[in-house]
Amino acid sequence: MTSLKPWSALQVGEAIPELVLPPVTRLNLALYCGASGDHNPLHVDTDFVRTTGLPDVIAHGMLSMAWLGRLLTNWVPQTAIREYNVRFAAMTQIGEVITCTGEVTDKFEHAGEQRVRLSLTTANADGQVKLAGEAVIALA
């Protein structure tokens, strides 16, 4: 985890430390298939995928969601996460370098806790958003 500023020092518009991942590989997808039990041929079978009109297999949407989860837990302990949701925006292709980012969009108090709301994204090197979401984090 990175050093965390106190709630009072965080500002709306401030970014949390980004997470840049290595290029997506077939091995990443095969390992995720085994871990998740999601063996959909869109993620592992190149011959099948070509029959759908796609050039190659694509990454699991939930794998991208896990990367955003790692972005959050690199910043705060898992126990600080109060809400987390995402929307799938575009397919993640083999070879893409994905960057996960988060930005403070709100600061508020709820149930005796000081919290921040974050907007979250995964995007490729061209800036195409693959996944967008939001999280609420308790900081005190």
Long-range contacts (C-beta under 8 A, 24 or more apart in sequence): 1-73, 1-74, 1-75, 1-76, 1-77, 2-74, 2-75, 4-75, 4-76, 4-139, 6-139, 6-140, 7-107, 7-114, 7-115, 7-116, 7-139, 7-140, 8-114, 10-104, 10-107, 10-116, 10-139, 11-104, 12-104, 12-105, 12-106, 12-107, 13-103, 13-104, 14-103, 14-104, 15-101, 15-102, 15-103, 15-104, 16-71, 16-75, 16-101, 16-102, 16-103, 16-104, 16-118, 17-74, 17-75, 18-71, 18-99, 18-100, 18-101, 18-102, 19-67, 19-70, 19-71, 19-74, 19-99, 19-100, 20-97, 20-98, 20-99, 20-100, 21-67, 21-97, 21-98, 21-99, 21-100, 22-97, 23-94, 23-95, 23-96, 23-97, 24-59, 24-92, 24-93, 24-94, 24-95, 24-96, 24-97, 24-98, 25-94, 25-95, 26-57, 26-94, 28-59, 28-63, 29-57, 29-59, 29-60, 29-63, 29-94, 32-59, 32-60, 32-63, 32-66, 33-60, 36-60, 36-62, 36-63, 38-62, 54-91, 55-93, 56-93, 56-94, 57-94, 58-91, 58-92, 58-93, 58-94, 59-91, 59-92, 59-93, 59-94, 61-88, 61-131, 63-92, 64-88, 64-92, 64-98, 64-122, 64-130, 64-131, 65-131, 65-133, 67-98, 67-100, 67-122, 68-100, 68-102, 68-120, 68-122, 68-131, 68-133, 68-135, 70-100, 71-100, 71-101, 71-102, 71-120, 72-102, 72-118, 72-120, 72-135, 72-137, 75-102, 75-137, 76-137, 76-139, 80-137, 80-138, 80-139, 81-135, 81-136, 81-137, 82-113, 82-115, 82-135, 82-136, 82-137, 82-138, 83-134, 83-135, 83-136, 84-133, 84-134, 84-135, 84-136, 85-133, 85-134, 85-135, 86-120, 86-131, 86-132, 86-133, 86-134, 87-131, 87-132, 87-133, 88-130, 88-131, 89-129, 89-130, 89-131, 89-132, 90-128, 90-129, 90-130, 91-130, 92-122, 92-124, 92-130, 93-124, 96-124, 96-125, 97-124, 97-125, 98-122, 98-123, 98-124, 98-130, 99-123, 99-124, 99-125, 102-135, 105-134, 113-138, 113-139, 113-140, 114-138, 114-139, 114-140, 115-139
